[in-house]
Amino acid sequence: MSQLNDTNYVNRVPVAADYTVTVRDSDGVVFTTTMQQLATLFQSLANLDLTVSIVDANIVLTSQQYVVANSAGTFNITLPASSLNTGKSYQIFNKGAGAVTILPNGSDTIAGSASLVLDQYESAILRSDGIGMWGNL
């Protein structure tokens, strides 16, 4: 997929930092952003891997973006190394009755902790800082 830029849309308003737009977010908050910021956002959304994986046993995550845990028993989900996944996010939802323990890789942490436990119907969005920690958003 090509990048959004002036050459893709020669007969339209250029994608430039000095053009601004007013946007309302999902909470109804109105803010102003530049066309360049919006183009960057749209490009990142276009590149998302929206794979859904349903898991019911111990697993080490690789390319999944959205994970549904569905088991009556307990099991572990291990995150990949934060340093190799800067900015990557995983959304994990525990649909099953058993608790799911999310473990970081090696010496990584999850918001400073050694693990995160999700009970039934709990979820977490975890994003890598690229230097050893997964933030729980």
C-alpha contacts under 8 A as a table, 3 or more apart, distances in Angstrom:
res1	aa1	res2	aa2	distance
3	Q	43	Q	6.86
4	L	8	N	6.43
4	L	15	V	7.64
4	L	39	A	6.19
4	L	40	T	7.99
4	L	43	Q	7.18
5	N	8	N	5.62
5	N	9	Y	6.99
5	N	14	P	7.29
5	N	15	V	5.75
6	D	9	Y	5.47
6	D	10	V	5.83
6	D	14	P	5.05
6	D	15	V	5.77
7	T	10	V	5.35
9	Y	12	R	5.41
9	Y	13	V	7.65
9	Y	14	P	7.30
10	V	13	V	7.85
10	V	14	P	7.41
15	V	19	Y	7.55
15	V	35	M	5.47
15	V	36	Q	5.53
15	V	39	A	7.20
16	A	19	Y	5.85
16	A	34	T	7.40
16	A	35	M	5.81
16	A	36	Q	5.25
17	A	20	T	7.42
17	A	34	T	5.36
17	A	35	M	5.94
17	A	36	Q	5.00
17	A	37	Q	7.41
18	D	34	T	6.63
18	D	35	M	7.65
19	Y	34	T	5.62
19	Y	35	M	5.67
20	T	32	T	6.53
20	T	33	T	5.52
20	T	34	T	4.23
20	T	35	M	5.80
21	V	32	T	5.62
21	V	33	T	5.56
21	V	34	T	6.08
21	V	35	M	6.79
22	T	30	V	6.77
22	T	31	F	5.68
22	T	32	T	4.46
22	T	33	T	6.44
23	V	30	V	5.59
23	V	31	F	5.49
23	V	32	T	6.10
23	V	33	T	7.25
24	R	27	D	7.80
24	R	28	G	5.54
24	R	29	V	5.38
24	R	30	V	4.31
24	R	31	F	6.43
25	D	28	G	5.33
25	D	29	V	5.45
25	D	30	V	6.54
26	S	29	V	7.42
33	T	37	Q	6.53
33	T	38	L	7.19
34	T	37	Q	5.21
34	T	38	L	6.45
35	M	38	L	5.08
35	M	39	A	6.11
36	Q	39	A	5.05
36	Q	40	T	6.20
37	Q	40	T	5.11
37	Q	41	L	6.23
38	L	41	L	4.99
38	L	42	F	6.12
39	A	42	F	5.15
39	A	43	Q	6.10
40	T	43	Q	5.14
40	T	44	S	6.25
41	L	44	S	5.20
41	L	45	L	6.22
42	F	45	L	5.06
42	F	46	A	6.14
43	Q	46	A	5.09
43	Q	47	N	6.45
44	S	47	N	5.19
44	S	48	L	6.57
45	L	48	L	5.36
49	D	63	S	7.64
49	D	64	Q	7.26
49	D	65	Q	6.14
50	L	64	Q	7.47
50	L	65	Q	5.65
50	L	66	Y	6.68
51	T	64	Q	5.66
51	T	65	Q	5.84
51	T	66	Y	6.27
52	V	64	Q	6.67
52	V	65	Q	6.77
52	V	66	Y	4.92
52	V	67	V	5.78
52	V	68	V	7.34
53	S	64	Q	6.60
53	S	66	Y	6.46
53	S	67	V	4.91
53	S	68	V	6.13
54	I	67	V	5.95
54	I	68	V	4.72
54	I	69	A	5.88
54	I	70	N	6.77
55	V	59	I	7.66
55	V	67	V	7.20
55	V	68	V	6.27
55	V	69	A	5.03
55	V	70	N	6.15
55	V	71	S	7.88
56	D	69	A	5.83
56	D	70	N	5.30
56	D	71	S	5.02
56	D	75	F	7.49
57	A	71	S	7.66
57	A	75	F	5.68
57	A	76	N	7.19
58	N	75	F	5.34
58	N	76	N	4.82
58	N	77	I	5.79
58	N	78	T	7.88
59	I	76	N	6.63
59	I	77	I	5.12
59	I	78	T	6.21
60	V	77	I	5.91
60	V	78	T	4.56
60	V	79	L	6.06
60	V	80	P	6.91
61	L	64	Q	6.46
61	L	77	I	7.05
61	L	78	T	6.11
61	L	79	L	5.42
61	L	80	P	6.07
62	T	79	L	7.79
62	T	80	P	6.50
64	Q	67	V	6.67
64	Q	90	Y	6.99
65	Q	89	S	6.45
65	Q	90	Y	4.72
65	Q	91	Q	6.16
66	Y	90	Y	5.85
66	Y	91	Q	4.77
66	Y	92	I	5.97
66	Y	93	F	7.94
67	V	90	Y	7.36
67	V	91	Q	6.12
67	V	92	I	4.71
67	V	93	F	6.27
68	V	92	I	5.92
68	V	93	F	4.92
68	V	94	N	5.91
68	V	95	K	6.51
69	A	92	I	7.28
69	A	93	F	6.08
69	A	94	N	4.63
69	A	95	K	5.72
69	A	96	G	6.24
69	A	100	V	7.38
70	N	94	N	6.31
70	N	95	K	5.09
70	N	96	G	4.08
70	N	97	A	7.58
71	S	74	T	7.15
71	S	95	K	7.64
71	S	96	G	4.57
71	S	97	A	6.29
71	S	98	G	5.85
72	A	96	G	5.55
72	A	97	A	4.67
72	A	98	G	4.57
73	G	97	A	7.03
73	G	98	G	4.43
73	G	99	A	7.14
74	T	98	G	4.66
74	T	99	A	4.97
74	T	100	V	5.61
74	T	101	T	7.74
75	F	98	G	7.75
75	F	99	A	7.10
75	F	100	V	5.33
75	F	101	T	6.39
76	N	100	V	5.73
76	N	101	T	4.76
76	N	102	I	5.77
76	N	103	L	6.89
77	I	100	V	7.12
77	I	101	T	6.21
77	I	102	I	4.77
77	I	103	L	6.10
78	T	102	I	5.75
78	T	103	L	4.62
78	T	104	P	5.78
78	T	105	N	6.55
79	L	82	S	7.97
79	L	102	I	7.25
79	L	103	L	6.15
79	L	104	P	5.03
79	L	105	N	5.70
80	P	84	L	7.71
80	P	85	N	7.51
80	P	104	P	7.03
80	P	105	N	5.57
81	A	84	L	5.59
81	A	85	N	6.67
81	A	104	P	7.38
81	A	105	N	5.14
81	A	106	G	7.37
81	A	108	D	7.09
81	A	132	G	7.40
82	S	85	N	5.15
82	S	86	T	6.33
82	S	105	N	7.50
82	S	108	D	6.76
82	S	128	S	5.23
82	S	129	D	6.67
82	S	130	G	4.96
82	S	131	I	6.24
82	S	132	G	5.20
82	S	133	M	6.07
82	S	134	W	6.60
83	S	86	T	6.12
83	S	128	S	7.71
83	S	129	D	7.61
83	S	130	G	4.18
83	S	131	I	5.07
83	S	132	G	5.92
84	L	130	G	6.65
85	N	88	K	5.38
85	N	128	S	6.23
85	N	130	G	6.07
86	T	128	S	5.27
86	T	129	D	5.55
86	T	130	G	3.99
86	T	131	I	7.78
87	G	127	R	5.97
87	G	128	S	5.09
87	G	129	D	6.00
87	G	130	G	6.77
88	K	127	R	5.61
88	K	128	S	5.63
89	S	125	I	6.79
89	S	126	L	5.42
89	S	127	R	4.24
89	S	128	S	6.53
90	Y	125	I	5.70
90	Y	126	L	5.25
90	Y	127	R	6.57
91	Q	123	S	7.20
91	Q	124	A	5.74
91	Q	125	I	4.32
91	Q	126	L	6.34
92	I	123	S	5.44
92	I	124	A	5.39
92	I	125	I	6.41
93	F	118	L	7.91
93	F	121	Y	6.72
93	F	122	E	6.03
93	F	123	S	4.19
93	F	124	A	6.64
94	N	99	A	7.66
94	N	100	V	6.89
94	N	118	L	6.35
94	N	119	D	6.58
94	N	120	Q	5.32
94	N	121	Y	5.26
94	N	122	E	5.66
94	N	123	S	6.12
95	K	120	Q	5.63
95	K	121	Y	5.22
95	K	122	E	7.73
96	G	99	A	7.74
96	G	120	Q	5.61
96	G	121	Y	7.45
97	A	119	D	7.36
97	A	120	Q	5.18
98	G	119	D	6.84
98	G	120	Q	6.63
99	A	117	V	6.61
99	A	118	L	5.69
99	A	119	D	4.63
99	A	120	Q	6.50
100	V	117	V	5.63
100	V	118	L	5.18
100	V	119	D	6.54
101	T	115	S	6.64
101	T	116	L	5.69
101	T	117	V	4.37
101	T	118	L	6.35
102	I	115	S	5.59
102	I	116	L	5.05
102	I	117	V	6.12
102	I	118	L	7.74
103	L	110	I	7.81
103	L	114	A	6.87
103	L	115	S	4.86
103	L	116	L	6.78
104	P	107	S	7.44
104	P	108	D	5.39
104	P	109	T	5.60
104	P	110	I	6.42
104	P	114	A	6.95
104	P	115	S	6.63
104	P	134	W	7.61
105	N	108	D	5.50
105	N	109	T	7.81
107	S	132	G	7.13
108	D	114	A	7.81
108	D	132	G	4.50
108	D	133	M	5.25
108	D	134	W	7.41
109	T	112	G	5.10
109	T	113	S	5.30
109	T	114	A	5.37
109	T	115	S	7.16
109	T	132	G	6.52
109	T	133	M	4.82
109	T	134	W	6.13
110	I	113	S	5.09
110	I	114	A	6.37
110	I	115	S	6.21
110	I	116	L	6.96
110	I	126	L	7.90
110	I	133	M	5.74
110	I	134	W	4.65
110	I	135	G	5.84
110	I	136	N	6.75
111	A	133	M	6.46
111	A	134	W	5.97
111	A	135	G	4.88
111	A	136	N	6.03
112	G	133	M	7.15
113	S	116	L	7.33
118	L	121	Y	7.90
118	L	122	E	5.48
118	L	123	S	6.53
118	L	124	A	7.88
119	D	122	E	5.60
124	A	136	N	6.42
124	A	137	L	7.05
125	I	136	N	5.70
125	I	137	L	5.33
126	L	134	W	5.72
126	L	135	G	5.36
126	L	136	N	4.73
126	L	137	L	6.10
127	R	134	W	5.25
127	R	135	G	5.21
127	R	136	N	6.77
127	R	137	L	7.28
128	S	131	I	7.83
128	S	132	G	7.71
128	S	133	M	6.02
128	S	134	W	4.45
128	S	135	G	6.32
129	D	132	G	6.86
129	D	133	M	5.75
129	D	134	W	6.19
129	D	135	G	7.16
130	G	133	M	7.00
